Amino acid sequence: MIVMGGIIGSGIFRNPSEVARQVDSPALMLTAWAAGGVIALAGAFVYAELSALRPQVGGQYAYIREAFHPAVAFVYGWALLLVIQTGGMAAVAITFAQYFIRLTHVPLPEWLVATIALAALTLINCLGVRTGTTVQNALMVMKILAIVGLVVFGLTVSGEVSTQASNSESPTAGYSPITAFGSAMVPVLFAYGGWQTACFIAGEVREPRKNLPRGLLIGVTGVVALYLLVNFVCVSALGPRGLAGTDTPASEVMRMALGERGATIIAIGITISTLGFLSQSILTAPRVYFAMAEDRLFFKSVAWLHPQTRVPVVAIALQGAGAIIIALSGRYGQILNYVVSVDFIFFGLTAACIFVFRRKRRDETGGYRVPGHPVTTALFVAACWIVVINTVIKYPTDTLIGLLIMLAGIPVYFFWRWRNQR
């Protein structure tokens, strides 16, 4: 549930339209989502081995720290706090606010609704891991039901009606096919991202060497299947131009199938899905900031555990505040671009940790090995960095924001080193 909840947020309900604006062929749209699924599965294989080798609180942070250097790990944690996790949460919170206002017609601005949602879920997760996971599991079951409902009812819709939905210019105009396909992969990979967050709580999982790899592989496989079904339904029902011409493809499909009642039902499902993603993010990522504080590379109070619930309350509150700030200052598309560019830098770097661990500790095994290593691992690393390069080329301004924030972590690291020495 934690693996799937970390992946499924608002992206699958919104990003099929973003992909359709980049590639105008149904075959290319589905190929992009299939390629994203292959990359996600390759990443799950890599993280399964890493989590079996190093079942420690902090996940990626711990792997990078041991394989490379504490400075590199700190920059990752810094980027996670200020760009990756909080940015992803902000984008999803904005989507939640849009659908919530559409459903309830409350006279509140989007930024206020997003802030209330982030603050409420932050409070819930401060009450303890059991409380947070109970809420997460309930929301995850409901969001799976929403996706299954979308697929089932969407298959009843004839695509003949929707092909006239838009007469807009071809979305690939002005770009080479390779650039257009690469641009389409940005929203795809944003929607698939999040499997790695399950590793953040490795130190709190029962039998992590067995359960983390199993959860990663089952969870990612399930998400790939659901995503391909949803996109098949959206393309079939709306057609390429109809899909490119809407910001709410899931609502359009359900409106065609069941009228306004269907649009309302899926809007409720999307609202629940976004809450589930936010709950999972608030539950898992603060363990990284906790690990940084334990290493004396962050404020000591961030490592404080509540005496009863044993959760890092300050770390959870810090992340919630960061997500609220980004939600107030950014737009969905802009947030998406700079999150993906920074996130995939560290996906590739984390996968490279396997080469280091296997070279240094040849006889060590956590009970799980990446199939096809080193070829599959190298291909995953290359795919991650190709995505980064393409994102920088296509969206230079947005990605530059994220990269500058990430690089600002280097002088901050040396400041903390100097502070500790004093």
N, C-alpha and C positions, 0 to 999 in steps of 0.2 A: 504493500500500500504506500509506503514512503517513497519507493523508487518511482512508481507510477504517478503518485501525487506531485513529485518534484518535476515531472515532465509535462503532464497535462495541466495546462492553465487556461489562458484565453487564446493562445496562438492557433490551435487547431480550428477554432471557430471563426477566426478573423484572417489568418494568414493565407488561406487558399486564394483569397482575392489579391493579396500582395504578390503571390507567385504568378497569378494570371496576368498581372500588369507587366510582368517581365518577359514571359514566354506565352505565345498565342496559340500553341498547339496542345490539345488534350494529352497527347502522348508525352510531350516534354514536361507538362505539369506533373503527371503521374510519375514520370522518370525522376524528376527532381525530388519528389517525396520518397520514392523508393531509394534513391541514392542517399538521402538524409537518413533513412532507416538503416542502411548498410553501415554508414559512418557511426550512427548511434550504437549499433550492435558491436562494431569493432571497438568502440570506446568502452562498452560494457565488459567485453572480454578483458581488456587491459586493466580496468579498474577492479575487476573480480580478482585478478592475480595480485594486484597491489594491496587490496583490502585483506586478502588472505595472508600476505606476507607481513603487513603492518596494520593490524587491527587497532589503531590508535585514534583517540579523539583528535579531530582536526582534519582527517582524511588527506586531501591534496596538500595541505600545508605541511603535514608531517612527512609525506613522501618527498616533496621537493626539498625540505630542510635536510633530510638524511642523505638524499642522493646528490645534491649540489651544494648549497650553502645557505645558512640562516638568512642572509641578505635577500636571496632570491625568494625564499619562502615568505619573508616579510612583505616584499613587494606584491606577492600574490594575495596575501591577506589584506593588504592595504587596498588593492584593486577590487577585491571581493566586497569590502565594506563600502567603498566609495563609487564603484562602477557596476560590477557584475551582478551581485546578488541584490543589492538595493535598487539598481537600475531595473533589473527584471521585475522585482516586486512593484516598483513604481508604475511600470508599463501595464502590468496586470491589474493593479489597483485602479488605474484610469479606466480600463475596460470595464471593471466591475461597476464603477460609478456611473458610466454611461448606460449600462443595461439596467442598473438599479433605478436610476431616475426615469428611464423609459417605462419601466414596469409600474412604479409607484406614483409617478408624477409629483414627487415631493419638490417643493420650490427651493431647492438647495443647489449651489454650484457643484460641479464635478469634483473640484479640488477638496471641498469640505467632506463630501461623501467618501472619497478615497482616504482622506486622513482619518475619519472615524473608523473605517474598516481596518486600517493598519493598526491603529491604536488599540482597538478591541481585541484583535488576534494577538497582539503583543502581550496584552494583559493575560489572556488565556494561557499562553505558553509560559508565562512566568509562574503559573500555579503548579507546574511540574510536568515531567515527561509523560506520565500516564494520562494526565488530563489533555495534554497537547496531542498525543497519539490517538486518543479516543475521538476527539473532534476531527482529526485528520482522517481516520478510517471511515467515519460516518460520511464526511464530505466526499471521500474518494468513491465510495459505493454509489452515491447519488450522481456523481459526475459521469461514471461509467454508464449508468442507466440512461443519462441524458444523451450520451454519444450513441448508444445502441438504438435509442428511440429515433434519433436523427437518421441513422442508417436505414432502419426498417421502414420508416415512413417516406424517406427520400427515395427509396427504390420504387415506390409506387407512382412517382411523378414522371410524366412524359417529358422528354427533353425537347420536343418539337415546339412547345410554347415559348421556351426561354431563349431560343436562339436569336430572337428579335429584341432582346432586353437592352442591347447597347449597340450603337453604331460608331463607337469611338475609334480613333486611329489605332492601328496595331501597336501594342505596347513595346514591341522590339524595334520600332522605328528609330534609326540613328545609332544603333548598337550592333556590334558583331554578335552572331549566335552564341559564341563562347562567353562573351561578356554578359549577355542577357541571361544565359543559364546560370552563370556564377552569381549574378545579382539575385536570381530567383532562389538560390541556395541560402541566402541570408535569412529571410523569414522562415524557411524550412528548418534550418539548424537552430534558430531561436526557439521554434516550437518543440524541437526534439531535445533541447538542452535541459539539464537538470538531473540526469541519472546519477551524476557524481556526488550530489548532496547527501545521498544515503551514507556515504563513507564518512561524513563529518561526525556521525554519532556512533562510529565503530566501537568506541570504548564503552558504550552503554547497551550494546546488543548482546544477547545471549548467544554463545558459540559463534562468534563473528567469523571465524575462518571457514565455517560451513554455511552459515545463513546469509552472510553478505554476498558472496558470489552467486548463490542460488537466487536471492532476491533480485540482484542486478540483472541476471540473464532472463529470468521469467518476466520481470517487470518491463524491461525494454522490449522484449519480443511481443508482449501484449500490446504495448503502445504502438509499435510499428504496424501491427495488424489493424488496430482501430483507426490510425491515421490514414492508411491507404484506403480503407472502406469509406471514411468520411470524404476524402477527396474524390474518389470515384463517384460518389453520390452527388457531390457539388458540381463536378464537371458534367455529369450526365443530365442533371436537372436544369442547370442554368446555362450551360454552354460556355465556351471560352470567353466571349465578349460579355455575356451576362454576368459571369463570375468576376471579370475585371471591373465591371461597372458598379459593383456594390461593396460597401464596407462591412455588411452583415450577411455573409453568404448563408450561414446556418439558419438565420431567421427567414431569409428569402425562400429557402428550400422548404421549411416547415410551413410557411404561409401558402406555398403552392400546394402542399399536401393536405393541410387541415384548415386553411384560412387563418384568420387573425388569432384564433385559439391556438393553432400550432405555433405561430410566432411567439405568443405569450409563453407557451410551455417551454420552448427552447431557450427563451430569454431567462426564464427561471433556472434552467439547467446551466446556462453559461454563468449566471451569477453565482451559483453554487460552486461551479468548477473553479472560478477565479478565487473564491474564498478558500477552497481546498489547497490551491497552489500557494497562496499567501501563508496559510497555516503551516504547510510543510516547510516553506522557506524560513519562517520565523523559528520553527522547531529545530532545524538542522544547522544552518550557517553560523549562528553565534558560537558554536563549539570551536570554530576556527579562531575567533577573536579571543576566546578563553585560552586556547593553546598558545597564542601569541603572548598573552599576559603572563602565562606560566613560564614562558621563556624569557620574561623580563624585557620584552620588546614592545610592550604596550602598557597602558595605565594599570597599576596593580589592582584597582577596584574591579576591572573587567574580569578578573579571575575569581572574584568572590562568588561563592555558592551559597544559596539560601540554606540555612541550617535544617529546615524541614523538607523542602522539595528537592534539594540538591541540584538545582538548575542555575546556570550563570545568568542571574537576573539582569545585571548591569549590561552584559553583552547583548542580551535579547533586546533590552530597551534602546541601546545604542543603534542597533540595526534598524529597529522600527523608526527611530527618529531620522536616520539617513534616508530611508525609503520615502518618508513623508516629504522631506526637503526636495528630493528629485521629482516626486510627483507634482509638487507645486511649481517646479521650474521648467519641466521639459514637455515635449510632445511625444506621442507614441512612436512615430517613425524614427525620430531623432534618437530616442532612448534605445530602440531596437538596434540601430546601426552601431552605436558606440559600445553597447554591451557585447554584441557578437564578436567584434574585432578584438577586444581585450580577452574575452572568455576563451576564444580558440587559440590564442597565444599560449595560454596556460594548459589547455587540453593537450596540445602537442608536447609541451615541456614535461607535463606529468607522465605522459606515455613514455617519454624518453627515460624516465626513472627506471623502467624495467631493465633497460640495457645496463645501467649502472649497477643495480642490485644483483643482476645475474653475474656480472663480471666480478664484483667484489665478494659475493657469497655464493660460489658455484654450487656448494652442497646444500644450500638452504632451500627449502620449499614450504610453501604455506598450504599445500594440498590441492592447489589449482594452478594450471599453466595455460597461457594464452595459446590457442591452437594456431599453428602456422607461423609462430614466432621464429625468426625476426622479421619475416616478410610482411605479415599482417600488421605488426606493430609499426614498422617503418611506413607502410602505406597510410596508416591512420595518422601518424605524425605529419606526413606530407600533405594529406587532405586538410588537416587543421590549418596549416600555415598557408596553403593555397587559398583557403577561404579568407584568411586575414588579408593577404595581398590583394585579392579581388575586392574586398570591402573597402580597403584604403583607396584603391583606384576609383571605385564607383562613388563612394561617399567620403571624400577627403576631409571635409569640414567636421562632420559628425565623428568620424573615427579619430581625428586628431585630438578632439576633446578628451576622449577616453584614454588615448595613449599618453597625453600630457599628464593627466591625473595619475596614471599608473607610474610613469617615470618620476613623478614628484615623490613617490615613496622611497626612492634611493637616498636622497639627503635626509629624509625623516628617519630612516633606519640608522644612519650614522649618528644622527642626533641622539637616538635612544642608546646606542652603544656608548657614546661619550657620557651621557647622563648616568648610565649604570657604572661606568668606571669611576666617576666622581663619587 
